[in-house]
């Protein structure tokens, strides 16, 4: 009888063991397959920078998700290492393949040094001075102007510049608040509600020429300003390329949002369409910008809010033949967007080989959904 009970107990233990092993094997397979899916997504994000969104936009979504795909793969490495599993090498290999992309987001060394006689440029997306963020107490114009004055730059490139009906942020008032002599170049879009929105470049140095690049059927803006600094003339491009227009604000600048549109804001299909349309528009705008930059008779600085990450077709095309100031002289994490959507790096300062970037900073002030970026330049030796 005891022998029979012992046999039954042994049989039951064996079943439990096999069942436990079966569950473990199933979990292992699920985890491994999930890991492989995220590895494939990470590898595809590397490839996406070579695919023109005008032809096919879907791959660009993987580039947009790169920081989070990278983080998930790092988590998988930690997970497998904790179990002493060689599967950790799968994600490690995928990350190593794209190690160069990490440097476009994070810099661990900085050889930059601010020099008094350098040209200091600030680029900043103002988010319309927060005029459409609800409480009027949140209007940021005075704080922003105070910050810009204290930074004391020689050139300022502002995007989402806004002039309300009372003209409390007009060019004249801004110049007065900044103090000293300023030259300006402004491009505004004016809607039926008398709201003026656009971009403005301000310079302490003389301006000898002003121009713009037209982006048809879009509120995106690009201007270029020829500035004489000392004995040298520099062409400064100020850009605000196509946004995804996911915020109510973007539509309100052009007209009122209909009830139907409000409903669509929650629709995944609508969200996807906005993203892909943004990628497509920026690829076309980038081609126009690059053509103008390539034909510039002067050294160039190309600054602004490009609304695309370093893992994008837009970034690769603009960066080709130019230097990224953050990569050359920045330090730490390069994230410049701090809004409601996941943080990312979408504000840049590029320059050509006629110039040298001696330092780069991100000013961590919370007056907008972007941080100001600061770059220091001198003529290449």
Buried (B, 14 or more C-beta within 10 A) or exposed (E): EEEEEEEEEEEEEEEEEEEEEEEEEEEEEEBBEEBBEBBEBBBBBBEBBEBBBBEEBEBBBBBBBBBBBBEBBEEBBEBBBEEEBEBBEBBBEBBEEBEEBBBBBBBEEBEBEEEEEBBBBBBBBBBBBBBBBEEEEEBBBEBBBEBBEEBEBBBBBBBBBBBBEEEBBBBEBBBEBBEEEBBBBBBBBEEEEEBBBBBBBBBBBEBEBBEBBEBEEBBBBBBBBBBBBEEBBBBBBBBBBBBBBBBEBBBBBBEEBEEEEEEBBEEEEBBEBBBBBBBBBBBBBBBBBBEBBEEBEBBBBBBBBBBBBBBBBBBBBBBEEBBBBBBBBBBEEBBBBBBEEEBBBBBBBBBBEEBBBBBBBBBEBEBBBBBBBBBBBBBEE
